[in-house]
Amino acid sequence: MKVAIVGATGLVGSVMLKVLEERNFPMDELLLVASARSIGKEINYKNKAIKVIGLQEAVNQKPNIALFSAGGSTSLEWAPKFAEVGTTVIDNSSAWRMDLDKKLVVPEINANQLTKNDKIIANPNCSTIQMVMALAPLHKKYKMKRVVVSTYQSVSGTGVKAVEQLENEIAGIKGEMAYPYPIAKNAIPHCDVFEETGYTKEEMKLVRETQKILDDNTIAVTATAVRIPTAGGHSESVNVEFENDFNLTEVRELLSATDGVVVQDNTDVNTYPMPMYANGKDDVFVGRIRRDMSQPNSLNMWIVSDNLRKGAATNTVQIAEYLVANSLV
Ligand SMILES: NC(=O)c1ccc[n+]([C@@H]2O[C@H](COP(=O)([O-])OP(=O)(O)OC[C@H]3O[C@@H](n4cnc5c(N)ncnc54)[C@H](OP(=O)(O)O)[C@@H]3O)[C@@H](O)[C@H]2O)c1
């Protein structure tokens, strides 16, 4: 088993390395790949220094699996080149997510769709993954009609440059800006680029990817995505209207019984999910579970998860684990 990490020097890539090591992913060789800027740089994996190589050199080595986190344009150009030599690509960018021929996978929900023929597999957007992890069991039981979500997203969701912008601003250092405005002491209602409708691409990912993962285009979703000055971990206020009524105890039981979801919900002792505690963990945390009293069959929740782990690296590695366990690579 030869595995390549494309984007190994980035935020997601470095968490992938950590997750592969923690989970002791079975492999004989690891290729670390980044842009021409990083070729020759050394990165440690299991106490061994590995030299970063370029994309063509990695293709030439025909890895069995390539975990991509190097941006959309790199994926568009290079994922097919890896697929052509027989590599199965699992891609973190938005390049392939809405392609009709590509599967968009959250292993706990729809990994069973995967076959040997899937050579490019898409990993959903971080804010979508954590939301559908909590929504999937509830949709199955009560059938969702409409979801209204507002996100509070950390700077690590934008990459290395944005984390540096926040750190510089906190330290009072003038540096490169990843956002059009300061992010420290601020909230920017603008994640990714604006579309013609006035929504951002990030907001529309929550709409389109949710429908694709849950395989139901009748679910109405509307979103507002906001960047806030937290270092790691996205939070979401989610309002869901179901076709059928629910019982709050049963909702808590359903969520607690879902693999990868942890309920943190006891307002008597101020227990609710927060990014500072979700940071570094693989689970999706759900709290503030309460009935929306303004209309029937409606629920409010607060969902928090580490965007670099379950939102990206962990979900990708879980897909790779599923492929290996089911002899699909
Ligand atoms: N951050 C998140 O929470 C998150 C969540 C889900 C998905 N994603 C997606 O994952 C991808 C990476 O995000 P990130 O946050 O890790 O960004 P990042 O910290 O900026 O890292 C980008 C990585 O891509 C590499 N890269 C850039 N251009 C390249 C090129 N032309 N050829 C080869 N490698 C290239 C960089 O290599 P150099 O160091 O050599 O420049 C670096 O390793 C993006 O597509 C992003 O949308 C991010």
The ligand as an SDF file (V2000), in Angstrom:
LIG
                    3D

 48 52  0  0  0  0  0  0  0  0999 V2000
   -8.9010   24.2500    6.0660 N   0  0  0  0  0  0  0  0  0  0  0  0
  -10.0250   23.5460    6.1250 C   0  0  0  0  0  0  0  0  0  0  0  0
  -10.7310   23.4920    7.1480 O   0  0  0  0  0  0  0  0  0  0  0  0
  -10.4750   22.7560    4.9400 C   0  0  0  0  0  0  0  0  0  0  0  0
  -11.5420   21.8990    5.1190 C   0  0  0  0  0  0  0  0  0  0  0  0
  -11.9870   21.1520    4.0450 C   0  0  0  0  0  0  0  0  0  0  0  0
  -11.3510   21.2800    2.8380 C   0  0  0  0  0  0  0  0  0  0  0  0
  -10.3140   22.1320    2.6660 N   0  0  0  0  0  0  0  0  0  0  0  0
   -9.6850   22.2080    1.3430 C   0  0  0  0  0  0  0  0  0  0  0  0
   -8.3970   21.5910    1.3920 O   0  0  0  0  0  0  0  0  0  0  0  0
   -7.5030   22.2670    0.5210 C   0  0  0  0  0  0  0  0  0  0  0  0
   -6.2720   22.7460    1.2780 C   0  0  0  0  0  0  0  0  0  0  0  0
   -6.6670   23.5840    2.3460 O   0  0  0  0  0  0  0  0  0  0  0  0
   -5.6440   24.0430    3.5000 P   0  0  0  0  0  0  0  0  0  0  0  0
   -6.4740   24.7490    4.4830 O   0  0  0  0  0  0  0  0  0  0  0  0
   -4.7790   22.9110    3.9440 O   0  0  0  0  0  0  0  0  0  0  0  0
   -4.7450   25.1140    2.6670 O   0  0  0  0  0  0  0  0  0  0  0  0
   -3.2480   25.5650    2.9200 P   0  0  0  0  0  0  0  0  0  0  0  0
   -2.9030   25.4650    4.3550 O   0  0  0  0  0  0  0  0  0  0  0  0
   -3.1070   26.8570    2.2320 O   0  0  0  0  0  0  0  0  0  0  0  0
   -2.3460   24.4540    2.1290 O   0  0  0  0  0  0  0  0  0  0  0  0
   -2.3830   24.3270    0.7310 C   0  0  0  0  0  0  0  0  0  0  0  0
   -1.5450   23.1140    0.3110 C   0  0  0  0  0  0  0  0  0  0  0  0
   -1.6820   22.9520   -1.1120 O   0  0  0  0  0  0  0  0  0  0  0  0
   -0.3810   22.9360   -1.7020 C   0  0  0  0  0  0  0  0  0  0  0  0
   -0.4350   23.5310   -3.0270 N   0  0  0  0  0  0  0  0  0  0  0  0
   -0.8710   24.7580   -3.3820 C   0  0  0  0  0  0  0  0  0  0  0  0
   -0.7410   24.9450   -4.7040 N   0  0  0  0  0  0  0  0  0  0  0  0
   -0.2220   23.8160   -5.2100 C   0  0  0  0  0  0  0  0  0  0  0  0
    0.1650   23.3920   -6.4960 C   0  0  0  0  0  0  0  0  0  0  0  0
    0.0210   24.1780   -7.5720 N   0  0  0  0  0  0  0  0  0  0  0  0
    0.6830   22.1490   -6.6550 N   0  0  0  0  0  0  0  0  0  0  0  0
    0.8400   21.3290   -5.5830 C   0  0  0  0  0  0  0  0  0  0  0  0
    0.5160   21.6760   -4.3170 N   0  0  0  0  0  0  0  0  0  0  0  0
   -0.0200   22.9040   -4.1360 C   0  0  0  0  0  0  0  0  0  0  0  0
    0.4710   23.7770   -0.7800 C   0  0  0  0  0  0  0  0  0  0  0  0
    1.8210   23.4790   -0.9960 O   0  0  0  0  0  0  0  0  0  0  0  0
    2.9780   24.5830   -0.6910 P   0  0  0  0  0  0  0  0  0  0  0  0
    3.1890   24.5810    0.7860 O   0  0  0  0  0  0  0  0  0  0  0  0
    4.1440   24.0400   -1.4380 O   0  0  0  0  0  0  0  0  0  0  0  0
    2.4790   25.8980   -1.2130 O   0  0  0  0  0  0  0  0  0  0  0  0
   -0.0560   23.2700    0.5770 C   0  0  0  0  0  0  0  0  0  0  0  0
    0.4990   22.0150    0.8770 O   0  0  0  0  0  0  0  0  0  0  0  0
   -8.3250   23.3860   -0.1400 C   0  0  0  0  0  0  0  0  0  0  0  0
   -8.8310   22.8880   -1.3600 O   0  0  0  0  0  0  0  0  0  0  0  0
   -9.4400   23.6080    0.8330 C   0  0  0  0  0  0  0  0  0  0  0  0
  -10.5800   24.1320    0.2270 O   0  0  0  0  0  0  0  0  0  0  0  0
   -9.8530   22.8740    3.6980 C   0  0  0  0  0  0  0  0  0  0  0  0
  1  2  1  0
  2  3  2  0
  2  4  1  0
  4  5  1  0
  4 48  2  0
  5  6  2  0
  6  7  1  0
  7  8  2  0
  8  9  1  0
  8 48  1  0
  9 10  1  0
  9 46  1  0
 10 11  1  0
 11 12  1  0
 11 44  1  0
 12 13  1  0
 13 14  1  0
 14 15  2  0
 14 16  1  0
 14 17  1  0
 17 18  1  0
 18 19  2  0
 18 20  1  0
 18 21  1  0
 21 22  1  0
 22 23  1  0
 23 24  1  0
 23 42  1  0
 24 25  1  0
 25 26  1  0
 25 36  1  0
 26 27  1  0
 26 35  1  0
 27 28  2  0
 28 29  1  0
 29 30  1  0
 29 35  2  0
 30 31  1  0
 30 32  2  0
 32 33  1  0
 33 34  2  0
 34 35  1  0
 36 37  1  0
 36 42  1  0
 37 38  1  0
 38 39  2  0
 38 40  1  0
 38 41  1  0
 42 43  1  0
 44 45  1  0
 44 46  1  0
 46 47  1  0
M  CHG  2   8   1  16  -1
M  END
$$$$
